[in-house]
Amino acid sequence: MINTKLIIFEGIPGSGKTTTSQLLHKYLHEDGIYTESYVEGCEHPIDLPFYAYLSLREYNELILKYGEQAEWLEENSIIEDDYVLCPYKVPEPHPRNDMLMEYLSSKEFCYSSKPIVTFDTFKKVFCRRFQQYVEKAVAKNEITIFESVLFQHQIHDINRLYPHITEDEIIEYLRTLANILTPLNPVLFYISQNNVSESLKRTALIRSKPRWSTEETIAYYEKRKALELDAIKNIPFHSIVLDNTDYNWDKMFNSILNTLCWK
């Protein structure tokens, strides 16, 4: 049995990350192994969905300006030595204040069309998030299951916010994040189908998202998948590409259990 505290699932949309991570979470739970599973869009120990990036001065000014929300801000913000990260959707400020939410939205760290910080600062923030997560997880007797935390979310944000960054720079950054995770002896499963176009068209139909089947979107994910497969070669821990072209979930799940020596 592999002594891991972290299992990561990656792959393009519709590859089966969420389905598989939830199956594994259920399997381990029923086997008496305590696990935490985090899917996209949930409150997360690493990802920063809908967080504002503020300087300490900006944060302190908010505390003074929004007295009714000051306690909420203090309880929910991530306060570092030289910056503060404030959520504004999950959870949203209490009591609700539209002006405050609009301001925080204007300082969005990841989910925006233009960067609020330099790429070096972006990397510093996430390296710190990964380090803080590892420091806590290494002391716990549990397994964490993540999806998309190492490749998809990072690459999406970089491509959107910092289009000038080269693929080599992205891979080097991903290797830095992966190195931070090594104390947890992670295992990464990359779920793949041979034909990106067919996979996305199938997913677009199932999820009623026709834009996923456009030529532009297909070209983007073909390029992203190639980058991710290159990045896997530079990951300093056990990484496996799972071919699920036939969408045989039982066969793939058995492959995962065999890899983990849990069957």
N, C-alpha and C positions, 0 to 999 in steps of 0.2 A: 504494500500500500504506500502510495506517495504521501509523504508527510508535508502537505501543503496547507497554507492558511489563506490562499487566494487563488481563485479560478476566474479567468477572464474569457469572455466570448466576444469575438469580433467578426466582421463581415459586412457586406453591403446591405442596404435595406431589403427585407424580405428573405434574407438567407436563412433565418431561423434562430437568431440570437435569443430573442425573448422566450420563444417556445421552449428552446433547449435549456436555457438557464432556469426556467421555472420547473421543468421536468426534473432537472438535477436537484434543485432545492427540495422538491417534494420527496424525491427518492432518498436523499440524505436524511431529511427530517424523519421519515418513516423508519430509517435504519438507526435512529437514535443519535445521529451526528448533528450537533447544533450548527446551523448556518444562518447567515444573513444574506439576503439577495436584493440587489438594487437594479431596477430597470430604468430605462431612459425617462426623464421627466419627473422623477420622484426626489424627495429630499435626500441628499447624497453626501457622504463623507468626503468626496473629492470634487465632483462636478459642481459648477457654480451657475445653475440655471436662474436667470433673472436676478442677478446681484449687481448692485452699483459699486463702482470703485471710487472711493473718496480719499482725499488727503486727511490727515488728522485735523487740520484746521477746518476743512469743510464739514467734517463730522461733528466737531465741537460746536460749530455754528448752527448745525441742524438741531442739536440737543437744546440749544438756547431758543431757537425759533419755534420749534414744535414741542412745547412743554407737555402737551397731552400725550404725545407719542414717545417722549424721552425714555420712559421706562422700557417700552417695547423695543426701541432702538438699542438700548444698552443690553437687553437680554438676547436679542437675535442677531446682532452684528458680530462679525469676525474682526476683532481689533488686533492689528499687528503693530510692530514698532513704528512703521512709517506709512501705513495706510489702513483703511477700514473697508470691509466688504459688507454691504447692507442688502438683505433680501427685500423684495417689494411685491412679490406675487405669491410665493409659497415659502413661508406665510406672508400675508400682506399686512401692512402696518395697522396697529390697533390703538385707539379707535381709527377707523379708516379716514384718510385725508387725501383727497384727490390731488391737491397741490404738491404734497409731499411725494406721492407716488409718481407724479409727472416729473418732478425734479430727479428722483432716483432713477427713473427710466432714462432720462437724458444722460445719466452717468453709467449706463449699462456696460458691463465689463466684457461679456461674450456675445450676447445675442443682439448685435446691432450691425449696421451696414458700414460703420466707420470706427476705427479704434479709438478708445479713450486713453490708452497708454501705448508706450513703445513695445516692440516685440520683446526686447530684453526684459521689460517689466512684466509682460504677459508670462514669459517663461519663469521668471522669479516667483510670481504668485503661485503658479501651478506646481513648481518644484517644492515650494513650501507646503502646499496642500498635500502632495504625495508624501512628503516626509512626516508631516503631522499624523496622517492616516497610519503610516507604517509604525510609528512610535506607539500608537494605541493598539493596533491590531496584533503586534508581535507579542504583547502581554496577555492576549485573550485566548481562551481555549475554544476557538470557533473558526469556521471557514467562511470567508466572504466570497460571494459570487457577483462579479461585475459584468455588465455588458457595455461595450463601446467606450470604456473609460480611457483606454490607452491610445487607440487609433482614431476611431470615427469622430469623436467630439473634438479632439485636438486638431485633427487635420481639417475638419469643416471650418472651425473657427479661424485657423491660420489662413486657409485659402480665401475666406471671406474678408478678413480684417487686414491681412498682410500679404496680398497677392505677389509682392516682389520677392518673398522668401522662396529660395530654391528647394527642390526636392532633397538635395543632399543636406541642407540645413534642417529640414523637417525631420529627416531620418536621424540626424545627430541628436536633435532635441528629444525625439522619442526614445532613443537609446539612453539618454540621461534619465528620463522618467523611469524607464525599465530598470536601470541600475538601482534607483532608489527603492524599488519594490523587492529586490532580491532577498532581503532578510526573511521574507514571507515564503520563500521557495515557491514562487507562483507557477501556474500552468496556464498557457494561453491556447485556446482552441479558435482557429480561424475557419469559419464555415463558408464553404465555397460551392458555387455552381459554375459549370464550365462556360456557359454563355450568359454574359451580363445582360445583354439585350433581352433575351427570352425571360430571364429571371425578373427583371424590372417590369416588363410588360405583364407578366403573371401577377406580380405584387400590385401593380397599378390597378389591375382589374379587381383583385380581391379586396383591396383597401379603398377602392373608389377614388384613386388619386391619379387622374390621367396625365398630369404633368410629369410623373415619374417615367412615362413611356416616350417622352419626346426625345428627338435625336440629341439635343443639347444635354439633357440629363443623362442619357445613356453614355455619351462620350465622357462626361465628367466622372461617372462611376467606373467606367473602364480604366480611366487614368488613375483614379483613386485606388482601385483594387490593385493595379500594378505597383503603385507606390507602397501599399500596405504589405504586399508579398515581398517586396525588396526589404522593407523595414523588419519583417520577421527574421530575415537572415542575420540581423544585427542585434536581436534580442538576446540578452545573456541568461535566459532561463528556458525551460522546456516549452516549446511551441510546436503545435501540430496543425497542419492544414487538413481539414476534413472535407472530402468531396461528397457533397450531398446533391449532385445533379439529378438523381432519380427521386429526390424528396422521400427517401426511405428513412423516416425518423427513427424507427426501431433499430435499424442497422447502425445508424450513426450514433444513437445513444449507447448502444452496446460497445461501439468503438471507444467512446468516451470513458465508459466504466472500465474497459480493459486497459486503456492507457493509464488510468488512475489506480489500476490494480484493486478495484473495489467490486470485482465480480468473480 
